[in-house]
Every structure is written in C-alpha cells, then in structure tokens.
C-alpha cells in the first residue's frame, strides 16, 4: 500500500508539472502512475485489512466504513476541488489539496501495527 500511495503522489506531481512543461511524457506518466495505482488500491486494501486482523474473511465487515469514506471523499473532494479552484483561480492550491489528502490516506498504513506480528 505504501508503494501505491507513493506512486500516486508521483502522478499528482507529474500532473502539476504539466502546466509548466506541457508535453505528452508528463501526461503519460501521470496516467500510468495515478491511474494504475488508484485502480489497484481497492483489492490490495482488502488484503491488507485481512492481514491486519489476522483472520480469514475479516475484511468483509470492516469494508463498509472504508468504502463509505471513499465514496464520501470522492464526492466531497470533487466539490471541494471546484470550490478551491473558484476561490483561487488556479490549480496550484488544488494540487496541494490533492497531495495533502493522499498523505492523509497513507497515514493509517504507517500508524497501525500488524496484529500478531
């Protein structure tokens, strides 16, 4: 999971740089880094949760709060992103907002110890 979040951060930085250095390489790097990691994070998240709880099928009951937070975050993040852009008339604050939220999503994986290990 740490790798996934790290590559997502690289993808956001590549997209941020695209406004200053427009080229297809930065755009392709963003799509590969950010898109592939966002798509793979869901299944890895279930596996990691089951390992943390050290039980088989342990991730099923714990998925509802995490999925609810993901859906809520997607909706509110899009809305907040539009609001930030309207206030600042720039994407720079929006990129900072995105990076802060990716780091906030990463923190639980750095803080929570694996059970039974």
C-alpha angles and dihedrals in degrees: 000000000000089000091051093052092044093053090046088055090051089051092053091049090050090052090048090053091050091077090059100035108028110198140128094249094064091044092049091047091052093049093048096043101039100031097047094047096046089050095049099042097079098063093040089051092058092047093049092049091052090050091049091053093042094219136107114256089006092133095064098076093038094051097077097068093044094047091046090052091048093052092044091047092050092052097042093040092056091047093046090047091056091047092050091050091049091051098045101028086219139089094223095085088045092056090050089050090051093048092048091051093049089051090048089053090050097051098079090057090053095045106040114082120217111258116242095010 
